């Protein structure tokens, strides 16, 4: 498979405003959490001193649905600003596409994204593993495993890596199912995306889940949340909620994990429930979130991981 395109930084110096959390770990963000348009998304990322973005939508349109002209304009802007794309977030098997939906829509989206990922210089495509759509448990499992195997074989053909997120779907919230999915598909073209903040709304302990699957994690979303006594979920700055952000990032850093920690604040935009308050202060809120993450890493994560950073294990 071709290597992922990342513009070289020979001697990255970790620290606030550098775009690096630790040796081998870079910061990025899901751009549309800050602003609808590409200009605002890149302004938010660059304002943090970061040069990596995760793409989901532009002007309210999913990446796979952009017209050729709109996609070319986006790709040109990314290239002109020296911005790396670390992952694209598809709708494949996500909360809006149960296992009863036509499979061809997912295959078609992956084919489109394969060509666009080649242009953008990324191999990573975020996927989920299908809500049940009312299917019986056995049929849900069978259909998910069959579909994910087919999608992964298509990804292999195009040099892509599918990143399964711990969110909606058959394998979304249980380590045993994530591992069963990986074992069934048996391909390096399917790995895990770990979203730290999904444990609170989905009712599981994120650090414990991460511990069970950490060897298979290739990408991380940084999110934090609290659950109120009535069950309402509120999204917070990283380290201010109940998700165990510092514990999860510390566990990764201590293992010498390498990859991207990508912020998905959810404080202004939540696509799954229609919340969108970006017009108020989306870029400023995104920037504040990134700075809060940098401070958390400097204060709690890097000191705890210092032995591993210097070639040892704690």
Buried (B, 14 or more C-beta within 10 A) or exposed (E): EEEBEBEEEEEBEBBBEBBBBBBBBBBBBBBBBBBBBBEBBBBBBBBBBBBBBBBBBBEEBBBBBBEEEBBEBBBEBBEEBEBBBBBBBBBBBBBEBBBBBEBEEBBEBBBBBBEBBBBBBBBBBBBBBBBBEEBEEEBBBBBBBEBBBBBBEBBBEBBBBBBBBBBBBBBBBBBEBBBBBBEBBEBEBBBBBBBBBBBBBBEBBBBEBBEEBBEBBBBBBBBBBBBEEEEEBBBBBBBBBBBBBBBBBBBBBBBBBEBBBBBBBBBBBBBEEEEBEBEEBBBEBBBBBBBBBBBBBBEBBBEBBBEBBEEEEE
